[in-house]
Amino acid sequence: QVQLVESGGGLVQAGGSLRLSCAASGSIVSIKRMGWYRQAPGKQREMVAVITSGGSTNSVDAVKGRFTISRDNGKNTVYLQMNSLRPEDTAVYYCNFWSAIRGDYWGQGTQVTVSS
């Protein structure tokens, strides 16, 4: 069974940076979209940023200009570069791959904590 493996979370001070990575443990056919979502305590999971197979990106307004999503198609890997982090960015971050054949795949989540 294919799994998504995330890395790069941790504790950082406000204004700092982190880079999240997410790689598939096996082959996933027809990935059309990769993305990052987050869930803060007591809140619903929200989309942070997504990138299509064609390279188009979209992100939530709260992270525009600070976070950058990118992908390596050859490695089935997606990245999230997070700069100028704020305490309100504290959440569990989940990666997501969407396949036109098999639907959604989710990572296990990685904790990002930003201290003030």
N, C-alpha and C positions, 0 to 999 in steps of 0.2 A: 504494500500500500504506500502510495507516495505521500510524503510528509513535507511540510514547509518548515524550515529551520531558521529561526531568527537569531540575530546576535547584534550586539552593540549598545544595548540599553545600559542604564546605570544612573549614578547620582552626579549631578553637575550643578555648579552655582549659576545663578541668573546671569545671563549674558554669554554663557559658555556655549559649546557646540558638542554635538554627538552625531555619529553616523550609524544608522541602522542598516543591516543587511538581511536579506531573506533569500534563501536558496531552496529549490526543490530537491528532495533526496533521490528522486528518480525522474523519469521522463514523463512530461505532461504534454499531451497532444493538443494542438490548436489553442494555445493561450492567446486570448484576445485582449485581455486587460490585466494589469497588475496594480496593486494599490496598497495603501497603508490606512488603517483605521485606528481610532483610539477610544478608550473608555476610561473616564475618570470616575472616582468613587461617587456613587449616588446619581450618576448620569448615564444616559444612553450612549451606545457606541455611535461614533460619528466618523464620517469619511474625512481623512486628512488630505490625501493626495492620491491621484490615480494617473496611470500612463497606459495608453493603448499600444497595440502591436505596431501601429504606425508612428508612434512617438508623440502623439498629442497628449498634453497633460492638463489636469484640472486640479485645483486645490481649494480648500475652504478659505474664506477671506482672512480668518484669524492668523493664517500662517503664510500668506502671500508675502513675498519679499524676504522671508526668513528660511523657509524650508524648500528644498529642491528634490524632486523625485527623478530617478534615472533607472535605466534597466540595461542588462547585458543579455540580449536574446540568446546568444550562444551558450550561456551558462545558466539560463533560466533563473536569473537573479535580479532582484530589485533592491534599490538602495533609497534611503531617505537621509539626506544631509540636512541637519537641523542646526541652524545658527541663531544667535541672539535669543537663546531660550529664556522663557519666562516661567514663573511658578505655575501659571495657569496651563502650561503645557504638560504638567505632571499627569501621567495616565499610564495605563497599560496599552502598548502599541501592538497591533496585530497586522500581519501582512495577509494579503488576499490575492489569489490568482483566480481568474475566471476563464474557464475553458469552454469553447463552443460545443465540445463533445460531452464533457463530464460536469460542467457547472462550476460551483465554487469550491476552492480549497482555502483552508485557513491555517495560519500558524498558531502556535501555542500562546503567543503573547510575550512581550518583553517589557519590563518595568522601566519607565523613564521618570526620574524624580528631579525636579529643579528646585533648589533651595534659594531662598531670598537673602 
